[in-house]
Amino acid sequence: MSTHAKRERLLLADLLESSGPAAPTLCDGWTTRDLAAHLVVREHRTDAAGGILFKPLRPRLDRVQAEYLEKPYEELLQLIRTGPPRLSPYALKQVDEAANTVEFFIHAEDVRRAAPDWTPRELDPVFADALWSRIERLARVVGRKSPVGLVVRRPDGRTAVARRGTPVVTVTGEPGELTLFLFGRQGVADVELEGEQDAVAKLRQAKLGI
């Protein structure tokens, strides 16, 4: 496992442990146990994980997820910490870094920001740049469901177009906050939105993300 993904993996596992199995998250009513089971199934049961993206495969995913929900919480956390099995695609360093850096960052914030006393996490510049590079590559994918034109902008002025169209809303924030916004966490992302009032309201309610 490479640097960013490994660090976020361990941070997320620690958050899940300290929160306990019944804590709320920002994931569609999931508890921390639900989230932990999801993370393990995603890496350890590639035969079922396709249901995350493809609805026809969802029934199998739901059955496997239910099986993992019955496992001891401590076992799920250990599986998250130790990472994917050797034959999993996620065992490849390039895949781990590309797929898990954002995944684990977002889910760590799903745990942190579901608590009443959360504060924004200050990211080191190298990690912030790593998240920005992923935004640049994924912006059109995660912004495709936006009902309005969508541009994201860092405080230093660098921008990425998530969806072409008018009216346009420009969302400004640090890379971590923009990542959360683009992946459907608009309600907790510390960003500023500029644009027509109706367009801004529509964007806040849109189902962004993969």
Summary of the structure (lengths in Angstrom):
residues: 210
radius of gyration: 17.3
end to end distance: 23.4
largest distance: 50.4
contacts: 635
relative contact order: 0.12
helix: 57%
strand: 10%
